[in-house]
Amino acid sequence: MTRRATMMPMTSGTGTGRRLLVALVAIVVVALVIRDPDGAAHVVQRLAVGASEMLDALTTFVGALSETS
């Protein structure tokens, strides 16, 4: 008997590359924090402000959609 072909693509070998990329990004982030903690804190603060503004815009958008329905 032959094996039946599956519709799922085979994804062998992607775990190592993904782990390596995550480890590399983590090392870079730690190095940047050690090298310039004030700059890293400023970047985190700006990202938090941007995320807050995006969340506010999303809630406004969803609120406008619910009012028109």
LONU-853356 format. One record per residue (C-alpha): residue number from 0; x, y, z negated. Coordinates in Angstrom, 3 decimals. Each point is the difference from the previous one (the first is absolute). Layout:
REM residues N
<node><i>NUM</i><c1>X</c1><c2>Y</c2><c3>Z</c3></node>
...
***
This chain:
REM residues 69
<node><i>0</i><c1>0.000</c1><c2>0.000</c2><c3>0.000</c3></node>
<node><i>1</i><c1>1.095</c1><c2>3.538</c2><c3>0.625</c3></node>
<node><i>2</i><c1>-0.207</c1><c2>2.787</c2><c3>-2.510</c3></node>
<node><i>3</i><c1>-2.747</c1><c2>2.495</c2><c3>0.504</c3></node>
<node><i>4</i><c1>1.122</c1><c2>3.535</c2><c3>0.710</c3></node>
<node><i>5</i><c1>-0.932</c1><c2>2.490</c2><c3>-2.663</c3></node>
<node><i>6</i><c1>-1.097</c1><c2>3.558</c2><c3>0.544</c3></node>
<node><i>7</i><c1>2.222</c1><c2>1.234</c2><c3>-2.814</c3></node>
<node><i>8</i><c1>3.395</c1><c2>1.269</c2><c3>1.160</c3></node>
<node><i>9</i><c1>2.997</c1><c2>-1.530</c2><c3>-1.695</c3></node>
<node><i>10</i><c1>1.776</c1><c2>2.526</c2><c3>-2.198</c3></node>
<node><i>11</i><c1>3.052</c1><c2>-1.896</c2><c3>-1.130</c3></node>
<node><i>12</i><c1>3.072</c1><c2>1.939</c2><c3>-1.025</c3></node>
<node><i>13</i><c1>-1.585</c1><c2>3.391</c2><c3>-0.729</c3></node>
<node><i>14</i><c1>0.256</c1><c2>-0.250</c2><c3>-3.787</c3></node>
<node><i>15</i><c1>3.769</c1><c2>0.406</c2><c3>-0.135</c3></node>
<node><i>16</i><c1>0.038</c1><c2>3.091</c2><c3>2.190</c3></node>
<node><i>17</i><c1>-2.792</c1><c2>1.608</c2><c3>-1.972</c3></node>
<node><i>18</i><c1>1.747</c1><c2>-0.720</c2><c3>-3.304</c3></node>
<node><i>19</i><c1>3.250</c1><c2>1.414</c2><c3>1.341</c3></node>
<node><i>20</i><c1>-1.751</c1><c2>3.171</c2><c3>1.156</c3></node>
<node><i>21</i><c1>-1.751</c1><c2>0.464</c2><c3>-3.359</c3></node>
<node><i>22</i><c1>3.278</c1><c2>-0.549</c2><c3>-1.858</c3></node>
<node><i>23</i><c1>1.785</c1><c2>2.507</c2><c3>2.245</c3></node>
<node><i>24</i><c1>-2.704</c1><c2>2.635</c2><c3>-0.526</c3></node>
<node><i>25</i><c1>0.091</c1><c2>-0.584</c2><c3>-3.763</c3></node>
<node><i>26</i><c1>3.786</c1><c2>0.407</c2><c3>-0.066</c3></node>
<node><i>27</i><c1>-0.214</c1><c2>3.245</c2><c3>1.987</c3></node>
<node><i>28</i><c1>-2.709</c1><c2>1.395</c2><c3>-2.290</c3></node>
<node><i>29</i><c1>1.971</c1><c2>-0.859</c2><c3>-3.137</c3></node>
<node><i>30</i><c1>3.139</c1><c2>1.552</c2><c3>1.496</c3></node>
<node><i>31</i><c1>-1.863</c1><c2>3.196</c2><c3>0.848</c3></node>
<node><i>32</i><c1>-1.478</c1><c2>0.220</c2><c3>-3.504</c3></node>
<node><i>33</i><c1>3.430</c1><c2>-0.499</c2><c3>-1.585</c3></node>
<node><i>34</i><c1>1.648</c1><c2>2.488</c2><c3>2.350</c3></node>
<node><i>35</i><c1>-2.630</c1><c2>2.759</c2><c3>-0.257</c3></node>
<node><i>36</i><c1>-2.621</c1><c2>-0.562</c2><c3>-2.712</c3></node>
<node><i>37</i><c1>-1.431</c1><c2>3.528</c2><c3>0.260</c3></node>
<node><i>38</i><c1>-0.473</c1><c2>-0.347</c2><c3>3.751</c3></node>
<node><i>39</i><c1>-1.574</c1><c2>-3.432</c2><c3>-0.432</c3></node>
<node><i>40</i><c1>-2.410</c1><c2>1.389</c2><c3>-2.595</c3></node>
<node><i>41</i><c1>-0.917</c1><c2>2.824</c2><c3>2.376</c3></node>
<node><i>42</i><c1>-0.675</c1><c2>-2.487</c2><c3>2.818</c3></node>
<node><i>43</i><c1>-2.191</c1><c2>-2.138</c2><c3>-2.272</c3></node>
<node><i>44</i><c1>-1.903</c1><c2>3.099</c2><c3>-1.130</c3></node>
<node><i>45</i><c1>-0.589</c1><c2>1.091</c2><c3>3.611</c3></node>
<node><i>46</i><c1>-1.171</c1><c2>-3.505</c2><c3>0.938</c3></node>
<node><i>47</i><c1>-2.419</c1><c2>0.005</c2><c3>-2.943</c3></node>
<node><i>48</i><c1>-1.381</c1><c2>3.395</c2><c3>1.023</c3></node>
<node><i>49</i><c1>-0.412</c1><c2>-1.199</c2><c3>3.589</c3></node>
<node><i>50</i><c1>-1.750</c1><c2>-3.191</c2><c3>-1.122</c3></node>
<node><i>51</i><c1>-2.319</c1><c2>2.038</c2><c3>-2.217</c3></node>
<node><i>52</i><c1>-0.865</c1><c2>2.335</c2><c3>2.877</c3></node>
<node><i>53</i><c1>-0.685</c1><c2>-2.973</c2><c3>2.294</c3></node>
<node><i>54</i><c1>-2.250</c1><c2>-1.572</c2><c3>-2.622</c3></node>
<node><i>55</i><c1>-1.901</c1><c2>3.276</c2><c3>-0.429</c3></node>
<node><i>56</i><c1>-0.451</c1><c2>0.288</c2><c3>3.762</c3></node>
<node><i>57</i><c1>-1.196</c1><c2>-3.600</c2><c3>0.220</c3></node>
<node><i>58</i><c1>-2.561</c1><c2>0.489</c2><c3>-2.775</c3></node>
<node><i>59</i><c1>-1.231</c1><c2>3.184</c2><c3>1.684</c3></node>
<node><i>60</i><c1>-0.339</c1><c2>-1.863</c2><c3>3.302</c3></node>
<node><i>61</i><c1>-1.870</c1><c2>-2.927</c2><c3>-1.563</c3></node>
<node><i>62</i><c1>-2.235</c1><c2>2.430</c2><c3>-1.892</c3></node>
<node><i>63</i><c1>-0.822</c1><c2>1.814</c2><c3>3.234</c3></node>
<node><i>64</i><c1>-0.808</c1><c2>-3.304</c2><c3>1.685</c3></node>
<node><i>65</i><c1>-2.345</c1><c2>-1.035</c2><c3>-2.800</c3></node>
<node><i>66</i><c1>-1.818</c1><c2>3.347</c2><c3>0.129</c3></node>
<node><i>67</i><c1>-0.735</c1><c2>-0.319</c2><c3>3.718</c3></node>
<node><i>68</i><c1>-1.301</c1><c2>-3.578</c2><c3>-0.254</c3></node>
***
